Every structure is written in structure tokens, then in C-alpha cells.
Amino acid sequence: MAQAQPCVLVVEDEGAQREVLKYNLESEGFSVVMAENGDEAMLLVAEEQPDLIVLDWMLPNVSGIEICRRVKADPATRQIPIIMLSARSEEVDRVRGLETGADDYVVKPYSVVELMARLRTQLRRTRPASMGERLSFSDIILDAGEHRVFRGGLPLHLGPTEFRLLSTLMEKPGRVWTREQLLDRVWGRDIYVDTRTIDVHVGRLRKALMANGGDNPVRTVRGTGYALG
Ligand code: CA
């Protein structure tokens, strides 16, 4: 199983546009959830915790700008990158002026290639391992593109699950992950795995990371889960 792919939420009221986006995003290997309006969008933001939102400006009732404001006002969701789609460049200027907190803007009609490039730029920042980047923490290096891990310059041998687990931890050093969050990210949301399974794999990961000596870098957070560093 590959590293859980980034989940993209598409908020667009026009069905044809939505389908084009879904097709292209899935072709790029992303998982896609879709909303037609603001209420659906806010529900999916809470339920799916998407890695990125492609948000149309022109929506019925609640505008894209308002959704953007709400997402960026909530500490639990403000780190989710938002790319706004706008029909006219004047709107983009207005959006910029309003400083809604959108991370990027694309003017319709847009080139799919350009939109995907902008999307990857955002995700390289927030989901670097899933985008094949090279990550480092202390003396550990994880090369997601080459699928290799080194500690103190020496190659380590990790099973596929331990590799995904380490990728997840290395994307956010210091973040405390609950077992449920790790299961969602490492195994995927649709698969039922007992939370104790995660403890087994953390044990294996620690052993692999300490194979050539060195401290245990994966901290157990009592009553919660795990953190790197
Ligand atoms: Ca629209």
C-alpha cells in the first residue's frame, strides 16, 4: 500500500466543473471528496480533514470567500491550504485585497496543468513525504522519492508500514498524534485496524531506527499516542 495519498476537497456548485476536477485530481493519485455548497463543504472539512481545498469563489448562499474565512478562523483547520478558483481576474484582485487567507488563486478558465502545479506546491509544504520529498529530523533522513531511510548516514531497513508511519511522523516533528489519527493516515480511513496494532508497528519502527545505536526518537505520549521528538 502506498503512503496514504493527500485528500483534496473540491467545493464547486457546477457539476461539470466538479467532475473535471475530480477526474484530474484522481489521475494525479489524490483522493477526492466533493461539496456543492458551503454547508456541505464545512461538514466535509470537519469529517474528512482534507489536506487541501480547491474552492470556487462563486457558490450559492455561502460564498467561497466566507468558507475560506471560516476555515482560516478555526485553529483546527487553518493550516489546510486553500486554492481559490475565480471566474474573473478582478475578483482575484478583490480577494487579495480582502486578505481572506487563501493560499493561492487560480483564474477561470484555468489550465489543469497549472492548477495541479499550484496544488503540488502547496502540498510539498504541508505533506512533503506524500509528495516524494526528502525529510530530515535530527540524524534521520527519509527520502520519500527513493523510499529510503538513513540514520547517522547508515541505511536502515524498514517494513512498508513502518516506512509510512515514519513518513507521517517526520512530516510534523513534535506533533502529538493519536492512535486513531495515525491509523487514518497510515492505513487509510476505510480500513478497520485495531488501535493496538499501531503500538506493535511503533515498536518495530523504534527497533529499526535504533538498529545501529542512537536514542529512541519516537516518544510515547501517555493516554494520547505518539510524537517524533
Ligand atoms: Ca461556481
Boltz pocket constraint, residues with backbone or C-beta under 6 A from the ligand:
constraints:
  - pocket:
      binder: B
      contacts: [[A, 12], [A, 13], [A, 14], [A, 56], [A, 57], [A, 58], [A, 59]]
      max_distance: 6.0
